[in-house]
């Protein structure tokens, strides 16, 4: 973590409009964390699928990938390894990375073999239990690597209405509660794209697709390096109305990759309701841009008939005491049509990226991993 607030800029679609009862508006938010930050250790739980489908070259490449990651992990990283097939087994727990322990961990990984079923749900539960019990100050990350369908809590491929999906998504939200994100790696086989994508999204993690064994090795190295560059873990945005009530229709992140952002309605300090979302962890030097479409039901008693009005406050929390900032949003109300100003480009960008985000969801439901990655952008390469 850092003690320095990032640069924040907000543009808005509605700048000057006639006085109205309901105001529709799109906010475009840009956040730039500082760039020159050294690699940092983290608390990592690797959940590795060692079911029968991972046998042969797949498990060998997964082991090679893990070994390369261990060789590159910063000292003081807390390493944990959970293997799952028909059963779940914690094989390395709370091992601090040092020059001495690296080889010990590598020797252990070299002995891993693949057999059995795929207890993915129970493995995820175990990973969340481990981050829950961790009381240190390091960034917390779960890395789930699998090449197949879960064999314990089964879900219907291609049917996102199957209620069993929610069992997994509840675990993703629980990880979020303990300030841990889950990176899901769809490795090689016919994994459930929708399941892994949504687990990652709902925990503010990344969905990564590896089409072959060599790509799995490369992408896992990059993803681990990205984790060491996390500067803010799960920051949040809260929208606070000050002149009426608010409804968030939808939101989408479009840099560094495209993903919908689920806002939830929460109780404010008084009787009002605010809206809040948790963002993907920010990595040093990246640019993060978001579009939020909202509606304000304005209370005329709180407004002047003309002039600039404070209608909304946007609060940014970067996960550490003292690292928060609020930005006030003003709109000018005027009866003079010549003064009216609407930034239509912001509305057009929202329509474009929202449509793209919907297309990504459709691809995940179709179980098209390559299509999902092509549209969203490769999480290990980022969109320029």
C-alpha positions in Angstrom: 0.0 0.0 0.0 1.0 3.6 -0.4 0.2 6.8 1.6 -0.2 8.8 -1.6 -3.7 9.5 -3.0 -4.0 8.8 -6.8 -5.0 11.5 -9.3 -8.8 11.5 -9.8 -10.8 13.3 -12.5 -14.5 13.3 -13.1 -16.3 14.5 -16.2 -20.1 14.6 -16.4 -22.6 14.4 -19.2 -25.1 17.0 -17.8 -23.5 20.4 -17.2 -26.2 22.9 -17.6 -29.9 21.8 -18.0 -33.4 23.1 -17.3 -34.6 22.6 -13.7 -36.2 19.2 -13.7 -37.7 16.6 -11.4 -35.5 13.7 -12.6 -32.0 14.2 -13.9 -30.3 11.5 -15.9 -26.5 11.7 -15.9 -23.4 9.7 -16.8 -20.1 10.2 -14.9 -16.8 9.4 -16.5 -14.2 8.7 -13.8 -10.4 8.5 -14.4 -8.0 7.4 -11.7 -4.2 7.3 -12.0 -2.2 5.6 -9.3 1.5 6.6 -8.9 3.9 4.8 -11.2 7.2 4.2 -9.4 6.4 1.7 -6.7 8.6 -1.4 -5.9 7.2 -4.9 -6.1 5.5 -6.0 -2.8 5.0 -9.3 -1.1 1.4 -10.6 -0.7 -0.6 -13.3 1.0 -1.3 -15.8 -1.8 -3.4 -19.0 -1.8 -2.9 -21.1 -4.9 -5.8 -23.6 -5.5 -4.5 -26.1 -8.1 -6.7 -28.6 -9.9 -5.0 -32.0 -9.8 -7.9 -34.0 -11.1 -7.5 -36.7 -13.8 -8.1 -34.2 -16.7 -4.9 -32.3 -15.6 -2.7 -35.4 -16.0 0.3 -35.6 -18.3 1.6 -32.4 -20.0 -1.1 -30.2 -18.3 0.0 -30.8 -14.7 3.6 -30.7 -15.7 3.2 -27.2 -17.2 1.2 -26.1 -14.2 4.0 -27.3 -11.9 6.6 -25.5 -14.1 4.5 -22.4 -13.9 4.2 -22.5 -10.1 8.0 -23.1 -9.8 8.7 -20.1 -12.0 6.3 -18.0 -9.9 8.0 -19.1 -6.7 11.4 -18.1 -8.1 10.1 -14.6 -8.8 7.9 -14.0 -5.7 9.2 -11.1 -3.5 10.8 -12.1 -0.2 8.2 -12.1 2.7 5.4 -13.3 0.4 3.2 -15.7 2.4 2.7 -18.8 0.2 -0.1 -21.3 0.5 -0.9 -24.2 -1.8 -4.1 -26.2 -1.8 -4.5 -29.2 -4.2 -8.0 -30.4 -5.2 -9.3 -33.5 -7.0 -12.0 -35.6 -5.4 -10.7 -34.3 -2.1 -9.1 -31.0 -0.9 -5.7 -31.0 0.7 -3.6 -28.1 2.1 -0.1 -29.1 1.3 1.7 -25.8 2.1 0.4 -23.4 4.7 1.8 -20.0 5.7 5.2 -20.5 4.3 7.1 -17.2 4.1 9.2 -16.9 1.0 12.9 -16.7 1.8 16.1 -17.9 0.0 15.9 -21.0 2.1 12.2 -21.8 1.8 12.0 -21.4 -2.0 13.7 -24.7 -2.7 11.7 -26.5 -0.1 8.5 -25.4 -1.8 9.8 -26.3 -5.3 10.8 -29.8 -4.1 7.2 -30.3 -2.8 5.6 -29.1 -6.0 7.8 -31.5 -8.1 6.1 -34.4 -6.3 2.6 -33.4 -7.4 0.6 -35.8 -9.6 -2.9 -35.6 -11.0 -5.8 -38.1 -10.4 -9.4 -38.1 -9.3 -12.4 -35.7 -9.6 -12.8 -31.9 -9.3 -13.9 -30.7 -5.8 -13.8 -27.0 -6.9 -16.4 -25.7 -4.5 -14.7 -27.2 -1.5 -11.3 -25.9 -2.6 -12.7 -22.4 -2.9 -14.2 -22.7 0.6 -10.8 -23.7 1.9 -9.1 -20.8 0.2 -11.5 -18.3 1.7 -11.1 -19.9 5.1 -7.4 -19.3 4.9 -7.7 -15.6 3.9 -10.2 -15.2 6.7 -7.8 -16.5 9.2 -4.9 -14.4 8.0 -4.4 -11.4 10.3 -1.4 -9.7 8.6 -1.4 -6.6 6.5 -0.4 -8.0 3.1 -2.6 -7.8 0.1 -4.7 -11.1 -0.1 -5.1 -13.0 -3.3 -6.6 -16.4 -4.2 -5.5 -18.0 -7.5 -7.8 -20.7 -8.7 -6.4 -22.9 -11.6 -8.7 -25.5 -13.2 -9.2 -27.1 -16.5 -12.7 -28.6 -16.0 -16.2 -28.6 -14.6 -16.8 -28.8 -10.8 -17.7 -32.2 -9.6 -18.9 -31.4 -6.1 -21.5 -28.6 -6.4 -22.5 -29.2 -10.0 -23.8 -26.4 -12.4 -25.4 -26.6 -15.8 -23.1 -25.4 -18.5 -24.8 -22.7 -20.7 -27.6 -22.1 -18.2 -26.8 -19.1 -16.0 -30.1 -19.4 -14.2 -29.0 -22.6 -12.5 -29.3 -21.7 -8.7 -26.1 -23.7 -7.9 -24.1 -20.9 -9.6 -25.1 -18.6 -6.7 -23.4 -21.0 -4.2 -20.1 -20.1 -5.9 -20.9 -16.4 -6.2 -21.7 -16.3 -2.5 -18.2 -17.5 -1.9 -16.8 -14.8 -4.2 -18.7 -12.2 -2.2 -17.4 -13.7 1.0 -13.8 -13.3 -0.3 -14.6 -9.7 -1.0 -15.8 -9.3 2.6 -12.4 -10.5 3.8 -10.7 -8.1 1.3 -9.4 -10.9 -0.9 -9.8 -11.1 -4.6 -9.9 -14.3 -6.7 -8.1 -14.6 -9.9 -9.5 -17.6 -11.9 -7.4 -19.3 -14.5 -9.3 -21.3 -17.1 -6.5 -23.7 -18.0 -6.5 -25.7 -21.2 -9.6 -27.9 -20.9 -13.3 -27.2 -21.3 -13.7 -25.2 -18.2 -16.9 -23.4 -17.3 -16.2 -19.9 -18.6 -19.3 -18.3 -17.1 -18.5 -19.8 -13.6 -14.9 -18.7 -13.5 -15.5 -15.3 -15.1 -18.2 -14.4 -12.6 -16.3 -15.7 -9.6 -13.4 -13.4 -10.6 -15.7 -10.4 -11.4 -17.7 -10.6 -8.2 -14.6 -10.8 -6.0 -12.9 -8.0 -8.0 -10.4 -10.5 -9.4 -9.3 -11.4 -13.0 -10.5 -14.1 -15.3 -7.5 -15.4 -17.3 -7.7 -17.9 -20.2 -4.8 -20.1 -21.2 -5.3 -22.0 -24.5 -2.4 -24.3 -24.1 0.2 -25.5 -21.5 2.9 -23.0 -22.6 0.5 -20.1 -22.4 -0.6 -21.2 -19.0 3.0 -20.9 -17.8 3.5 -17.5 -19.4 0.3 -15.9 -18.2 0.6 -17.2 -14.6 4.0 -15.5 -14.4 2.6 -12.2 -15.6 -0.5 -12.4 -13.3 1.8 -13.0 -10.3 4.0 -10.1 -11.2 0.8 -7.9 -11.6 -0.2 -9.0 -8.0 3.1 -7.7 -6.7 2.4 -4.3 -8.2 -1.0 -3.9 -6.5 -1.0 -0.4 -4.9 -4.6 -0.2 -3.7 -6.4 -3.5 -2.8 -10.2 -3.3 -3.6 -10.8 0.4 -3.5 -14.4 1.5 -3.5 -16.6 4.3 -4.9 -19.7 5.5 -3.1 -22.3 7.8 -4.6 -24.0 10.0 -2.1 -27.0 12.2 -3.1 -27.4 15.6 -1.5 -30.5 17.0 -3.2 -32.9 14.1 -3.5 -32.5 10.3 -4.1 -30.3 8.3 -6.5 -30.6 5.2 -8.7 -27.6 3.7 -10.5 -28.7 2.1 -13.7 -25.4 0.5 -14.6 -21.6 1.0 -14.6 -18.7 -0.3 -16.7 -14.9 -0.1 -16.4 -13.3 0.3 -19.8 -9.6 0.7 -18.9 -7.4 -1.3 -18.5 -9.9 -4.0 -19.5 -13.7 -3.9 -20.0 -15.9 -5.2 -17.2 -19.3 -4.4 -15.7 -19.2 -3.0 -12.2 -22.0 -4.1 -9.9 -23.2 -1.3 -7.6 -25.2 -2.1 -4.5 -27.7 0.0 -2.6 -26.6 0.8 1.0 -27.9 2.8 3.9 -26.5 6.3 4.2 -25.8 8.2 7.5 -29.3 9.5 7.7 -32.4 8.0 6.0 -31.1 8.2 2.5 -29.7 5.4 0.4 -26.3 5.6 -1.3 -24.8 3.3 -4.0 -21.4 1.6 -3.6 -19.1 -0.6 -5.7 -15.8 -2.3 -5.0 -13.3 -1.9 -7.8 -10.5 -4.1 -9.2 -7.3 -3.7 -7.2 -5.2 -0.9 -8.7 -1.7 -1.7 -10.0 1.0 0.9 -10.0 1.2 2.9 -13.3 -2.0 1.7 -14.8 -4.9 3.9 -15.9 -8.4 3.1 -14.6 -11.4 4.6 -16.3 -15.1 4.0 -15.5 -18.5 5.1 -16.7 -21.5 5.3 -14.3 -25.0 5.9 -15.6 -27.4 7.2 -12.9 -30.7 9.0 -12.2 -31.4 11.6 -9.6 -34.9 12.3 -8.3 -34.4 15.9 -7.2 -36.0 17.5 -4.2 -37.1 20.9 -5.4 -37.1 22.2 -1.8 -33.3 21.7 -1.7 -32.6 23.5 -5.0 -32.4 27.1 -6.0 -34.3 28.0 -9.1 -31.1 28.8 -11.0 -27.3 28.6 -10.8 -24.9 25.9 -9.8 -26.3 23.2 -7.5 -24.5 20.6 -5.5 -26.4 17.5 -6.3 -24.1 14.5 -5.6 -20.9 13.6 -3.8 -18.6 10.8 -5.0 -16.5 9.3 -2.3 -13.4 7.3 -3.1 -11.9 4.9 -0.4 -8.5 3.4 -1.1 -8.5 0.9 1.7 -6.3 2.6 4.3 -7.0 5.1 7.0 -6.6 8.6 5.6 -6.6 7.5 2.0 -10.0 8.7 1.0 -11.2 11.6 -1.1 -14.6 13.1 -1.9 -15.5 14.9 -5.1 -18.7 17.1 -5.3 -20.7 17.1 -8.5 -22.5 20.3 -9.5 -25.1 21.0 -12.2 -26.3 24.4 -13.4 -30.0 24.9 -13.8 -31.1 27.5 -16.3 -34.2 28.5 -18.2 -32.0 30.0 -20.9 -31.7 27.4 -23.7 -28.6 29.0 -25.0 -26.7 28.1 -21.8 -27.7 24.4 -21.8 -24.8 22.0 -22.2 -24.8 18.2 -22.5 -21.6 16.2 -23.2 -23.0 13.7 -25.6 -19.6 12.0 -26.1 -19.8 10.6 -22.5 -23.2 9.1 -23.2 -22.0 7.6 -26.4 -19.0 6.0 -24.7 -21.2 4.5 -22.1 -23.5 3.0 -24.7 -20.5 1.6 -26.6 -18.8 0.0 -23.6 -22.0 -1.2 -21.9 -22.9 -3.0 -25.1 -19.4 -4.5 -25.2 -19.8 -5.6 -21.5 -23.1 -7.3 -22.3 -21.5 -9.1 -25.3 -18.8 -10.4 -22.9 -21.5 -11.8 -20.6 -23.1 -13.5 -23.6 -19.8 -15.1 -24.6 -19.2 -16.4 -21.1 -22.6 -18.1 -21.0 -21.9 -19.6 -24.4 -18.7 -21.0 -22.9 -16.5 -19.2 -25.4 -13.3 -18.5 -23.6 -11.4 -17.1 -26.6 -14.4 -14.9 -27.5 -14.6 -13.5 -23.9 -10.9 -12.7 -23.8 -10.9 -11.2 -27.3 -13.7 -8.7 -26.4 -12.8 -8.0 -22.9 -9.0 -7.7 -23.4 -6.3 -10.1 -22.1 -6.0 -9.5 -18.4 -2.3 -10.4 -18.6 -1.6 -7.9 -21.4 -4.1 -5.1 -20.8 -5.7 -2.7 -23.3 -3.5 0.2 -24.3 
